Amino acid sequence: MPSSTGSSPSKRPRRTCTSREDKKSELSQKRSPSPHAPQRRNPVKAFWSTPQLIAGLMELLPSQALYRCSLVSQSISSLALDALWAADAKIINLLRILAPLVPRRSDSDTMNFSRTPRLTDWDRFYTYSARVRDIECTDSDLSGLSHDALLKFFTTIPPGNLPFPHLHTLRWSVQSELKMQFLNMFIHNGLNTFIVSSPLQSLCGVFDVVARFAPNLTQLKIRVDGDKTRVSASLLCDLVLALKDLNQLQVVEVPAVLLTPKISKFLSTKASLTVLWACEFRNSVKFSTKKNDQKNSTSREHFVSLLNLSLEIGSLLGESVNYLAAPLLVSLHVEIPQATQEDWDRCVHIVARNCFALRSLSVSLYDDLDDDVRQSHITLDGVKEILKLPSLEALEIDDNSVPGFDDQDMELLAPMCTNLLIFALCLFAHHPTTSKTPTFASLIPFAQHCPNMESLGYFIDGSIPPPSLLPGNTPLDLCSLEISPYTKVENTATVVAFLVELLSPDAKIDIDSRHCYKHCHGGGAFTIDELSPYQKKWEEVEQLFSALQPIREKLAKKDVEFQGPVHVTGRIGQPDRSRDWTAVASCLSF
């Protein structure tokens, strides 16, 4: 008989009958992640579902690829069309969307609409015109359109609508005064940049339209074609009144003939103006971000925000407006046409006494005299005075004639260039009129005193054999050594051997000199078309020096590993790089 105190046998659980639907729901719950678990997204799907990322990709694609993308899904197509039509849109192509254009019977060279555009045509046109951000309109674009076609286009625009509502930049290059009247089809309140290229007589009334319909303009660039001397009083009055109303201007480019004292005074009151270019060239050095030590400007000062200034010497020396009183000015280019010794001296005097915050200066001298007989106006004392500017980091002084400097003069300048990153002196000079010319020996003081310099170049006579470097030579740690192709050179192998020993392994030789100043309209630096008889020899130097870069790198590494650090005047921890390069030079002679 079983004991009452014993444990009872365990009971088997009762089986419950579950339906097929219950099993499916149970499995789906097991497979589905917890709402608190991290969600994993497919990165490809995430990319194509983010419009900002797709739009950024479209900006990098060429036109043909954008056209293909516009044929995909609706979301991608819209972003592709935005990028495709944002820039380089032609007005004649846009008008063809509005209605077909056919040659006129009376004049086969001009086009007219084959029918009067309708409201449905406008809706189709607006789909594309609303995407335009940057458009250039030239005479060739408008000359193919008849006057009637443009008038029909105006009458098609519904009241309260703008044909190009999101236009950001307008480049208007029209010579005909008749075509100028169609400017207001592009001007609106949201326009940011207006660039006009036209003869002076065609500009009357243009600035009034811009000031009334685009009051928020931040960039105004005026480029005059043809005769730049005949300026009407009405044109100057229009420009003065326009500048009075354009209070958001940040960048202004005008020809020197339009920079009258009255216009200068209006510009000096613009609190947002940072760039003023009033001559053919401009300074183009780009600086890294640097905190300005200047105190906040007061409202009584002129040009309170001006950073970049380019103008001719006549405007700089004018008594009506002191441009160099701008407290934040860091970049300056001075053009000295018909240069005289007095102009150079006065330029040095006024710059050295006003531009204490200046970081980049370029000065260009030229006149109509034959370079074979003209002596350079650049003086050693003037260059020294400029180098005393405490914040200067880039200096370029240019003249077609060679200044009378020699190795001793350059040795005096080198200690004053300690803070410079860029130093160029008369790289365009190609007709030396003096017997005093620096040689390669003048580079040695720069190696000792300018360890941070990135670019160095001046007129060097390479026909004189370079000297032997002393033991423990400090390498000239440049990004590029600028060489004028108009200077003499004879034994290229000897020159290469000297530069291999003098320059750091990463340095390059550049005979197509890079300059601090460029054309204001965005082109490259000024160049001389005359061929140099020494061009090919300098190209040989450049090619040989570049070909030896792997050897230079290995030698520099070997010096560091085996020779160890030594104390060198001007730099600590540099290896002894002195070698017998006679054998190297003989091997390179071929």
Secondary structure, 3 states (H helix, E strand, C coil): CCCCCCCCCCCCCCCCCCCHHHHHHHHHHHHCCCCCCCCCCCHHHHHHCCHHHHHHHHCCCCHHHHHHHCCCCHHHHHHHHHHHHCCCECHHHHHHHHCCEEECCCCCCCEEECCCCCHHHHHHHHHHHCCCCEEEEEHHHHHCECHHHHHHHHHHCCCCCCCCCCCCEEEEECCCHHHHCCHHHCCCCCCCEEEEEECHHHCCCHHHHHHHHCCCCCEEEEEECCCCCCCCHHHHHHHHHHHHHCCCCCEEECCHHHCCHHHHHHHHCCCCCCEEEECCEEECCCCCCCCCCCCCCCCCCCCCCCCEEEEEHHHHCCCCCCHHHCCCCCEEEEEEECCCHHHHHHHHHHHHCCCCCCCEEEEEEECCCCCCCCCCCCCHHHHHHHHCCCCCCEEEEECCCCCCCCHHHHHHHHHHHCCCCEEEECCCCCCCCCCCCCCHHHHHHHHHHCCCCCEEEECCCECCCCCCCCCCCCCECCCEEECCCCCCECCHHHHHHHHHHHECCCCEEECCCCCCEEECCCCCCCCCCCCCCCHHHHHHHHHHHHHCHHHHHHHHHHHHHHHCCEEECCEEEECCCCCCCHHHHHHHCC
